[in-house]
Amino acid sequence: MAGNSIGQLFRFTSFGESHGPVIGGVIDGCPAGISLDLGLILADMARRRPGGRTASKRKEDDVPQFLSGLIDDTTTGAPIAFIIPNSDARPEDYEYLKELYRPSHADFTYHKKYGIDDHRLVHRASARETAARVVAGAIAKQLLARSGIFIAGITSCIGHNNIDRDYTFAEMERAAKNAMQCPDKDLARKMKTYLTAIRKEGDSIGCEVQACIMGVPAGLGEPVFNKLQSELARAMLSINAAVAFDFGSGRYAAEMKGSEYNDLFTLHDGHIRTATNNSGGIQAGISNGEDIVFRVIFKPIPTIGKAQKTVSREGKPTKIKGKGRHDVCAAPRVVPVVEAMAAMVICDQLLLSNSVRL
């Protein structure tokens, strides 16, 4: 199975399955001499951890065990390898899948690609894998902070519950302390109530995560096939259930005139800036020094409690009803995953540019 690594100089590889003994990862290219705050890693893991009325009831401590690359919590320059035990795995919950294909899930495509007639293979496609990404991303965040670069994500939409204004970076950071990771407390309560109702229906719902990367210097990214937005899009769309990515005012660009969309250059405190940020901090594939703002849309969780039509592996029509422990919505647990992927991309880009010493 290829495609388990991302990044060129700051390179992350994940391994393990949702119901195997562990999941884990290896970070290669992390500079030596970086003192890590393990508490910050655990804080991001807690934001992603399952539990709660509308999330998976799986109970995992999600405390990573570092096997190499650290001495007294300081990076050595060697690969950082870690594992996260799967202490509450229940593979027996998925025995009903031996002969069936779940709608919009990995069962059919994994079977066709790998030719392995075993339902356990798809446990690699589980959202459980993203826990390893959060560990690597939390380390990347600490490297970026040394260069004055910070990342914050929020739950910006669940169903028809949308944020209705732009939020400051400080407001987005504070949202991490909210259970729904939404900066609008009233909207967060509505989202939570809505998810409870969706769960009672035996259904699931899609969502959107908005993120901002502050402090990125101008000049990151390559202008043709390795545009900064294409690297971010690749990272975001690698997250389970992600179906769309846009940055700046991208979703509205089709209905805007050039005179409305163009970011006019101005002089601010002796620095060239843009008056607006419709470009989302990226122009011609290269960062322009403004905040990088983007959104990721996630489809509804495919495993639901309602009976749905499907076929067996022999093509016989039948019905399937989801079992096991599943989220109603990817948000809010996916917010730190989005932040993690963004941090790894920017770390890699900084190392490639040689413009900043991490």
For each residue, the residues with C-beta under 8 A, 3 or more apart:
1: 4 114 124
2:
3:
4: 1 13 14 15
5: 11 12 13
6: 11 12 234 235 238 341 344
7: 10 11 12 29 344 345 347 348
8: 11 348 351 352
9: 29 348 351 352
10: 7 27 28 29 30 140 143 344 347 348 351
11: 5 6 7 8 27 28 29 348
12: 5 6 7 25 26 27 28 133 136 344
13: 4 5 25 26 28
14: 4 23 24 25 129 132 133 136
15: 4 23 24 25 26 132
16: 20 22 23 24 83 84 86 124 129 132
17: 20 23 120 123 124 126 128 129
18: 23 86 89 123 124 126 127 128 129
19: 86 89 90 91 94 120 123 126
20: 16 17 23 86 89 123
21: 85 86 89
22: 16 83 84 85 86
23: 14 15 16 17 18 20 83 84 86 128 129 131 132
24: 14 15 16 64 81 82 83 84 132
25: 12 13 14 15 81 82 132 133 135 136
26: 12 13 15 79 80 81 82
27: 10 11 12 30 69 79 80 81 136 139
28: 10 11 12 13 79
29: 7 9 10 11 348 351
30: 10 27 34 69 75 77 80 139 143
31: 34 75 77 143 358
32: 75 76 77
33: 74 75 77
34: 30 31 74 75 142 143 146 358
35: 73 74
36: 40 41 70 73 74 75 139 142
37: 40 41 73 142
38: 41 42 73
39: 42 43
40: 36 37 43 44 138 141 142
41: 36 37 38 44 45 64 135 138 139
42: 38 39 45 46 63
43: 39 40 46 47 138
44: 40 41 47 48 134 137 138 141 336 339 340
45: 41 42 48 49 62 63 64 131 134 135 138 336
46: 42 43 49 62
47: 43 44 176 181 332 333 335 336
48: 44 45 62 130 131 134 333 334 336 337
49: 45 46 60 62 333
50: 55 56 57 58 59 60 325 327 333
51: 55 56 57 58 59
52: 55 179
53: 195 196 199
54: 192 195 196 198 199 327 328 329
55: 50 51 52 327 328 333
56: 50 51 325 326 327
57: 50 51 325
58: 50 51 88 90 325
59: 50 51 87 88
60: 49 50 84 86 87 88 131
61: 85 87
62: 45 46 48 49 84 131
63: 42 45 84
64: 24 41 45 82 83 84 135
65: 82 83 84 85
66: 69 70 80 81 82
67: 81 82 83
68: 78 79 80 81
69: 27 30 66 75 76 77 78 79 80 81
70: 36 66 73 74 75 76 80
71: 74 76
72:
73: 35 36 37 38 70
74: 33 34 35 36 70 71
75: 30 31 32 33 34 36 69 70 80
76: 32 69 70 71
77: 30 31 32 33 69
78: 68 69
79: 26 27 28 68 69
80: 26 27 30 66 68 69 70 75 139
81: 24 25 26 27 66 67 68 69
82: 24 25 26 64 65 66 67 132 135
83: 16 22 23 24 64 65 67
84: 16 22 23 24 60 62 63 64 65 131 132 135
85: 21 22 61 65
86: 16 18 19 20 21 22 23 60 89 128
87: 59 60 61
88: 58 59 60
89: 18 19 20 21 86
90: 19 58 93 324 325
91: 19 94 95 120 123
92: 95
93: 90 323 324 325
94: 19 91 97 119 120 123 323 324
95: 91 92 98
96: 100 320 323
97: 94 100 102 107 119 122
98: 95 119
99: 312 313 314
100: 96 97 107 310 311 312 313 318 320
101: 105 107 108 111 310 311 312 313
102: 97 105 107 302 303 310 320 322
103: 302 308 309 310 320
104: 299 302
105: 101 102 108 122 125 302 303
106: 109 110 122 125
107: 97 100 101 102 110 111 119 122
108: 101 105 111 112
109: 106 112 113
110: 106 107 113 114 116 121 122 124 125
111: 101 107 108 114 115 116 117 121 313
112: 108 109 115
113: 109 110
114: 1 110 111 121
115: 111 112
116: 110 111 121
117: 111 313
118: 121
119: 94 97 98 107 122
120: 17 19 91 94 123
121: 110 111 114 116 118 124
122: 97 105 106 107 110 119 125 126
123: 17 18 19 20 91 94 120 126 128
124: 1 16 17 18 110 121 129
125: 105 106 110 122 129 240
126: 17 18 19 122 123 129 240
127: 18 130 240 241 327 330 333 334
128: 17 18 23 86 123 131
129: 14 16 17 18 23 124 125 126 132 133 240
130: 48 127 133 134 239 240 334 337 340
131: 23 45 48 60 62 84 128 134 135
132: 14 15 16 23 24 25 82 84 129 135 136
133: 12 14 25 129 130 136 137 239 337 340 341 344
134: 44 45 48 130 131 137 138 336 337 340
135: 25 41 45 64 82 84 131 132 138 139
136: 12 14 25 27 132 133 139 140 340 344
137: 44 133 134 140 141 336 337 339 340 341 342 343 344
138: 40 41 43 44 45 134 135 141 142 340 343
139: 27 30 36 41 80 135 136 142 143
140: 10 136 137 143 144 340 343 344 346 347
141: 40 44 137 138 144 145 150 151 339 340 343
142: 34 36 37 40 138 139 145 146
143: 10 30 31 34 139 140 146 147 347 358
144: 140 141 147 149 150 151 215 343 346 347 350 358
145: 141 142 148 149 150
146: 34 142 143 358
147: 143 144 215 350 356 358
148: 145 215
149: 144 145 213 214 215 216 346 350
150: 141 144 145 169 173 213 214 215
151: 141 144 211 212 213 214 339 342 343 346
152: 169 172 173 175 176 211 212 214 339
153: 172 181 209 210 211 212 335 336 338 339 342
154: 163 167 172 175 181 182 183 209 210 211 335
155: 158 175 180 181 182 188 191 207 208 209 331 332 335
156: 162 163 182 208 209 210 295
157: 161 162 163 207 208
158: 155 161 191 194 195 205 206 207 208 329 331
159: 194 198 205 206 207
160:
161: 157 158 187 190 191 194
162: 156 157 187 208
163: 154 156 157 167 182 183 184 187 210
164: 184
165:
166:
167: 154 163 171 172 175 183
168: 171 172
169: 150 152 172 173 212 214 291
170: 173 174
171: 167 168 174 175 183
172: 152 153 154 167 168 169 175 183 210 212
173: 150 152 169 170 176
174: 170 171 177 178 183
175: 152 154 155 167 171 172 178 181 182 183
176: 47 152 173 181 335 336
177: 174
178: 174 175 181 182 183 185 188
179: 52 188 192 332
180: 155 188 191 192 331 332
181: 47 153 154 155 175 176 178 331 332 335
182: 154 155 156 163 175 178 185 187 188 191 332
183: 154 163 167 171 172 174 175 178
184: 163 164 187 188
185: 178 182 188 189
186: 189 190
187: 161 162 163 182 184 190 191
188: 155 178 179 180 182 184 185 191 192
189: 185 186 192 193
190: 161 186 187 193 194
191: 155 158 161 180 182 187 188 194 195
192: 54 179 180 188 189 195 196
193: 189 190 196 197
194: 158 159 161 190 191 197 198 205
195: 53 54 158 191 192 198 199 205 328 329
196: 53 54 192 193 199 200
197: 193 194 200 201
198: 54 159 194 195 201 203 204 205 328 329
199: 53 54 195 196 202 203 328
200: 196 197
201: 197 198 306
202: 199 304 305 306
203: 198 199 300 304 305 306 328
204: 198 300 301 302 303 304 326 327 328 329
205: 158 159 194 195 198 300 328 329
206: 158 159 297 298 299 300 329 330
207: 155 157 158 159 297 298 329 330 331 334
208: 155 156 157 158 162 295 296 297 298 331
209: 153 154 155 156 295 296 298 331 334 335 338
210: 153 154 156 163 172 293 294 295
211: 151 152 153 154 293 294 295 296 338 339 342
212: 151 152 153 169 172 291 292 293
213: 149 150 151 216 281 291 292 293 342 346
214: 149 150 151 152 169 291
215: 144 147 148 149 150
216: 149 213 220 281 287 289 291 292 346
217: 220 287 289 355 356
218: 286 287 288 289
219: 286 287 353 355
220: 216 217 228 286 287 346 349 350 353 355
221: 226 227 228 229 231 282 285 286 287 349
222: 225 226 227 228 285 286
223: 227 284 285 286
224: 227 285
225: 222 230
226: 221 222 230 231 285
227: 221 222 223 224 230 231 282 284 285 286
228: 220 221 222 231 232 282 285 286 287 292 349
229: 221 232 233 247 280 282 285 294
230: 225 226 227 233 234 285
231: 221 226 227 228 234 235 345 348 349
232: 228 229 235 236 245 247 292 294 341 342 345
233: 229 230 236 237 245
234: 6 230 231 237 238
235: 6 231 232 238 239 341 342 344 345
236: 232 233 239 242 245 294 296 338 341 342
237: 233 234 242 243 245 296
238: 6 234 235 242 341
239: 130 133 235 236 242 296 298 334 337 338 341
240: 125 126 127 129 130 330
241: 127 298 299 301 302 330 334
242: 236 237 238 239 245 296 297 298 299
243: 237 297 298 299
244: 296 297
245: 232 233 236 237 242 294 295 296 297
246: 250 251 294 295
247: 229 232 250 280 281 282 292 293 294 295
248: 277 278 279 280 281 282 293 294
249: 252 253 256 261 278 279 280
250: 246 247 253 280
251: 246 295
252: 249 255 256
253: 249 250 256 261 278
254:
255: 252
256: 249 252 253 260 261 278
257: 260 261
258: 261 262
259: 262
260: 256 257
261: 249 253 256 257 258 278
262: 258 259 278
263: 274 275 276 277 278 279 283 290
264: 274 275 276
265: 272 273 274 275
266: 272 273 274 275
267: 270 271 272 273
268: 271 272 273
269:
270: 267
271: 267 268
272: 265 266 267 268
273: 265 266 267 268 289 290
274: 263 264 265 266 277 279 288 290
275: 263 264 265 266
276: 263 264
277: 248 263 274 280 281 290 291 293
278: 248 249 253 256 261 262 263
279: 248 249 263 274 282 283 288 290
280: 229 247 248 249 250 277 290 292 293 294
281: 213 216 247 248 277 287 288 289 290 291 292 293
282: 221 227 228 229 247 248 279 285 286 287 288 292
283: 263 279 286 288
284: 223 227
285: 221 222 223 224 226 227 228 229 230 282
286: 218 219 220 221 222 223 227 228 282 283
287: 216 217 218 219 220 221 228 281 282 292
288: 218 274 279 281 282 283
289: 216 217 218 273 281
290: 263 273 274 277 279 280 281
291: 169 212 213 214 216 277 281
292: 212 213 216 228 232 247 280 281 282 287
293: 210 211 212 213 247 248 277 280 281
294: 210 211 229 232 236 245 246 247 248 280 342
295: 156 208 209 210 211 245 246 247 251
296: 208 209 211 236 237 239 242 244 245 338
297: 206 207 208 242 243 244 245
298: 206 207 208 209 239 241 242 243 329 330 331 334
299: 104 206 241 242 243 302
300: 203 204 205 206 304 329
301: 204 241 304 326 327 328 329 330
302: 102 103 104 105 204 241 299
303: 102 105 204 322 324 326
304: 202 203 204 300 301 308 322 326
305: 202 203 321 322
306: 201 202 203 321 322
307: 319 320 321
308: 103 304 319 320 321
309: 103 317 318 319
310: 100 101 102 103 317 318 319 320
311: 100 101 314 315 316 317 318
312: 99 100 101 315 316 318
313: 99 100 101 111 117
314: 99 311
315: 311 312
316: 311 312
317: 309 310 311
318: 100 309 310 311 312
319: 307 308 309 310
320: 96 100 102 103 307 308 310
321: 305 306 307 308
322: 102 303 304 305 306 326
323: 93 94 96
324: 90 93 94 303
325: 50 56 57 58 90 93
326: 56 204 301 303 304 322
327: 50 54 55 56 127 204 301 330 333
328: 54 55 195 198 199 203 204 205 301
329: 54 158 195 198 204 205 206 207 298 300 301
330: 127 206 207 240 241 298 301 327 333 334
331: 155 158 180 181 207 208 209 298 334 335
332: 47 155 179 180 181 182 335
333: 47 48 49 50 55 127 327 330 336 337
334: 48 127 130 207 209 239 241 298 330 331 337 338
335: 47 153 154 155 176 181 209 331 332 338 339
336: 44 45 47 48 134 137 153 176 333 339 340
337: 48 130 133 134 137 239 333 334 340 341
338: 153 209 211 236 239 296 334 335 341 342
339: 44 137 141 151 152 153 211 335 336 342 343
340: 44 130 133 134 136 137 138 140 141 336 337 343 344
341: 6 133 137 232 235 236 238 239 337 338 344 345
342: 137 151 153 211 213 232 235 236 294 338 339 345 346
343: 137 138 140 141 144 151 339 340 346 347
344: 6 7 10 12 133 136 137 140 235 340 341 347 348
345: 7 231 232 235 341 342 348 349
346: 140 144 149 151 213 216 220 342 343 349 350
347: 7 10 140 143 144 343 344 350 351 358
348: 7 8 9 10 11 29 231 344 345 351 352
349: 220 221 228 231 345 346 352 353
350: 144 147 149 220 346 347 353 355 356 358
351: 8 9 10 29 347 348 354 358
352: 8 9 348 349
353: 219 220 349 350 356
354: 351
355: 217 219 220 350
356: 147 217 350 353
357:
358: 31 34 143 144 146 147 347 350 351
